[in-house]
Amino acid sequence: MRKIFIGFIVALATCFLATSIAFAEIEVAPILIDVVGDKINPQDIRVTNVGDEVAYVKITPKLITNPGTPEEKLLVINDPSKLGLLVSPRIMKISPHKYKLIRLVFTQKADVTDRLYRVDVQPTVGDLLLPNKTNEIGIKILVGYGVVVIQRPSKLNVAVSMERQDKTLIVKNTGNTNVILSNGKQCDLKGKNCQELPPKRIYAAQVWEQELPYTTSVTYHESYLDNSQTLQSK
């Protein structure tokens, strides 16, 4: 019997070669943990096995450097005191239709700007059950999750400005924490033919430029944590 294992779907076309497919079925919640400062209670990630087989799960925390830029990297730092985040456990065995918790504890004080992590929660290969046919190919598809963890500074300085230069929107974040820009819109000179603009998470000390269809004002909805407001350019 031949077996082919695929971690994270790379080429769905391969599935058409198989006559038997198994999924490592887990659900992960939340997929975003966003906290402020140092005095933070431990955070939990819930991993649920929604399948009918035992799930084996590997957990890997990574530090995100230069987020949102071409230089963005994911660093694996095994020492929790240097990483700034203690994640436990690193390996799980979850029975069908049961769940377990991953505990997250910050090990460093909040920085002057956001500190970001990604906690990868990935099923690992176990036995693949196939019918008793020696000429069948089996595929196990392992779908992983990346939980984003944001530790914001203790004192937040939110300072985002928008400026339009002809048909270019220039957004600057001169604060110390990231914000999400959504529901962007620009209309023509008559206030009609409104166009939606793409959403963007803009991090501290970053500048973002967006090409526009018109030479009119732009509005965006700015949000962070439980706060929100409307930004408008001239």
PLY file of the C-alpha trace (Angstrom):
ply
format ascii 1.0
element vertex 234
property float x
property float y
property float z
element edge 233
property int vertex1
property int vertex2
end_header
0.00 0.00 0.00
1.37 3.40 -0.94
0.78 6.50 1.14
1.29 10.15 0.23
1.17 12.78 2.97
0.70 16.49 2.34
1.26 19.14 5.04
-0.61 22.36 4.27
-2.32 22.17 0.87
0.19 22.92 -1.87
-1.37 21.48 -5.01
-5.03 20.58 -4.93
-4.69 18.94 -8.33
-2.90 16.07 -6.60
-6.17 15.15 -4.91
-7.59 13.94 -8.19
-5.00 11.14 -8.22
-6.38 9.63 -5.04
-9.30 7.34 -4.44
-9.24 7.86 -0.68
-8.68 11.12 1.21
-8.54 11.79 4.95
-8.61 15.19 6.70
-7.02 16.05 10.03
-9.98 18.05 11.27
-9.27 20.60 13.97
-10.71 24.00 14.77
-8.77 26.75 16.52
-10.14 29.78 18.38
-9.39 32.60 18.71
-7.23 33.30 15.66
-6.22 36.73 17.01
-5.07 37.64 20.53
-4.66 41.39 21.01
-3.61 42.69 24.44
-2.13 45.84 25.99
0.77 46.18 28.41
2.48 43.92 30.93
-0.10 42.97 33.55
-1.94 40.47 31.38
-3.67 37.31 32.47
-2.53 34.17 30.65
-4.24 33.76 27.30
-5.70 30.49 26.01
-6.13 29.06 22.53
-8.74 26.35 22.22
-8.01 23.47 19.84
-10.97 21.22 19.06
-10.80 17.90 17.27
-13.96 17.86 15.14
-12.97 14.68 13.34
-13.54 11.02 14.09
-9.87 10.13 14.56
-7.29 11.07 17.18
-5.56 14.34 16.25
-1.87 14.93 16.91
-1.04 18.63 16.96
2.26 20.52 16.99
2.42 24.09 18.32
5.23 26.45 17.25
5.45 30.09 18.41
7.33 32.52 16.16
8.37 36.14 16.51
7.30 38.42 13.65
9.89 41.04 12.74
9.34 43.98 10.38
5.63 43.15 10.01
3.83 44.31 6.90
7.04 45.02 4.96
9.03 43.10 2.33
11.55 42.38 5.12
8.98 40.61 7.31
10.38 37.44 8.89
9.18 34.69 11.22
11.81 33.75 13.78
11.77 30.54 15.81
13.38 31.26 19.20
13.30 28.23 21.49
14.07 30.11 24.72
10.75 31.59 25.98
12.56 34.27 27.99
14.22 35.54 24.80
11.16 35.04 22.62
8.98 36.95 25.07
6.24 34.32 25.01
5.85 30.99 26.81
3.60 28.54 24.97
2.53 25.27 26.57
2.15 22.52 25.57
4.06 22.20 22.30
2.52 18.84 21.35
-1.07 17.66 21.84
-2.99 14.43 21.44
-6.70 15.19 21.19
-9.40 12.52 21.16
-12.24 12.78 18.63
-14.78 15.53 19.44
-12.73 16.75 22.42
-10.67 19.89 22.94
-7.54 21.04 24.73
-6.12 24.46 25.59
-2.82 26.05 24.67
-1.67 28.42 27.42
0.20 31.63 26.46
2.17 33.65 29.03
4.18 36.78 28.17
7.70 36.64 29.59
8.86 40.17 28.75
7.56 43.62 29.49
5.72 45.36 26.70
7.98 47.20 24.27
7.72 50.83 23.16
5.94 49.60 20.02
3.89 46.50 19.23
5.47 43.10 19.64
3.94 40.51 17.31
3.93 36.73 17.24
2.40 33.95 15.19
1.56 30.70 16.94
1.35 27.90 14.38
-1.09 25.14 15.31
-0.49 22.29 12.88
-1.80 18.72 12.80
0.91 16.12 12.29
0.76 12.91 10.32
-0.84 9.89 11.99
-2.14 6.62 10.58
-4.07 6.90 7.35
-6.92 4.40 7.08
-7.64 3.09 3.62
-9.81 0.27 2.28
-8.06 -3.06 1.84
-6.94 -2.38 -1.73
-3.23 -2.47 -2.40
-3.39 -0.29 -5.51
-4.99 2.74 -3.88
-3.20 5.98 -3.17
-4.02 7.72 0.11
-3.70 11.42 0.78
-3.89 13.03 4.19
-4.46 16.78 4.01
-3.19 18.66 7.06
-4.62 22.16 7.39
-2.79 24.31 9.92
-3.68 27.58 11.63
-1.58 30.63 12.40
-2.83 32.52 15.47
-1.61 36.13 15.50
-0.65 37.47 18.94
-0.17 41.21 19.46
1.31 42.66 22.65
0.81 46.42 22.47
2.69 49.02 24.55
1.38 49.90 28.01
0.73 53.48 26.90
-0.83 53.67 23.47
-0.17 56.57 21.12
-2.51 56.26 18.13
-1.51 58.75 15.44
-2.53 58.02 11.85
-2.81 60.71 9.18
-4.14 60.61 5.61
-3.06 62.96 2.84
-4.10 62.89 -0.79
-1.69 64.07 -3.48
-3.53 64.09 -6.79
-4.55 60.43 -7.26
-2.32 59.01 -4.53
-3.36 58.51 -0.91
-0.52 58.66 1.60
-1.19 57.20 5.05
1.36 57.66 7.85
1.36 55.94 11.22
3.48 58.10 13.51
2.15 56.43 16.66
3.42 53.38 18.52
0.74 50.80 17.68
-1.00 49.34 14.66
-4.48 50.17 13.38
-6.79 48.63 10.79
-8.14 50.78 7.98
-11.36 49.42 6.48
-14.46 50.51 4.55
-12.37 52.83 2.41
-14.37 54.87 -0.11
-13.86 57.60 -2.70
-16.54 59.19 -4.89
-16.28 61.41 -7.96
-16.74 65.20 -7.95
-20.52 64.80 -8.09
-20.52 62.47 -5.08
-21.46 59.54 -7.30
-19.72 56.48 -8.79
-18.19 55.70 -5.40
-15.33 53.21 -5.39
-14.35 50.90 -2.54
-10.71 51.02 -1.44
-8.76 48.06 -0.05
-8.41 47.47 3.71
-5.00 47.72 5.31
-3.37 47.05 8.68
-0.72 49.71 9.11
1.95 49.27 11.74
3.86 51.84 13.79
6.32 54.04 11.84
4.99 52.81 8.50
3.87 54.73 5.43
1.34 53.27 3.00
0.50 54.62 -0.45
-2.65 53.72 -2.38
-3.49 54.73 -5.94
-6.93 56.34 -6.30
-9.50 56.60 -9.09
-10.34 60.30 -8.48
-8.90 63.55 -7.16
-11.47 63.86 -4.37
-11.51 63.26 -0.62
-11.12 59.77 0.81
-12.73 58.26 3.90
-11.58 55.25 5.90
-12.77 53.57 9.08
-9.90 53.33 11.58
-10.09 50.73 14.35
-7.89 49.22 17.06
-8.94 47.07 20.00
-12.47 48.32 20.85
-11.92 51.82 19.49
-12.90 53.24 16.12
-13.25 56.51 14.26
-13.57 57.86 10.73
-10.60 59.39 8.94
-11.00 61.73 5.97
-8.48 63.28 3.63
-8.90 66.53 1.72
0 1
1 2
2 3
3 4
4 5
5 6
6 7
7 8
8 9
9 10
10 11
11 12
12 13
13 14
14 15
15 16
16 17
17 18
18 19
19 20
20 21
21 22
22 23
23 24
24 25
25 26
26 27
27 28
28 29
29 30
30 31
31 32
32 33
33 34
34 35
35 36
36 37
37 38
38 39
39 40
40 41
41 42
42 43
43 44
44 45
45 46
46 47
47 48
48 49
49 50
50 51
51 52
52 53
53 54
54 55
55 56
56 57
57 58
58 59
59 60
60 61
61 62
62 63
63 64
64 65
65 66
66 67
67 68
68 69
69 70
70 71
71 72
72 73
73 74
74 75
75 76
76 77
77 78
78 79
79 80
80 81
81 82
82 83
83 84
84 85
85 86
86 87
87 88
88 89
89 90
90 91
91 92
92 93
93 94
94 95
95 96
96 97
97 98
98 99
99 100
100 101
101 102
102 103
103 104
104 105
105 106
106 107
107 108
108 109
109 110
110 111
111 112
112 113
113 114
114 115
115 116
116 117
117 118
118 119
119 120
120 121
121 122
122 123
123 124
124 125
125 126
126 127
127 128
128 129
129 130
130 131
131 132
132 133
133 134
134 135
135 136
136 137
137 138
138 139
139 140
140 141
141 142
142 143
143 144
144 145
145 146
146 147
147 148
148 149
149 150
150 151
151 152
152 153
153 154
154 155
155 156
156 157
157 158
158 159
159 160
160 161
161 162
162 163
163 164
164 165
165 166
166 167
167 168
168 169
169 170
170 171
171 172
172 173
173 174
174 175
175 176
176 177
177 178
178 179
179 180
180 181
181 182
182 183
183 184
184 185
185 186
186 187
187 188
188 189
189 190
190 191
191 192
192 193
193 194
194 195
195 196
196 197
197 198
198 199
199 200
200 201
201 202
202 203
203 204
204 205
205 206
206 207
207 208
208 209
209 210
210 211
211 212
212 213
213 214
214 215
215 216
216 217
217 218
218 219
219 220
220 221
221 222
222 223
223 224
224 225
225 226
226 227
227 228
228 229
229 230
230 231
231 232
232 233
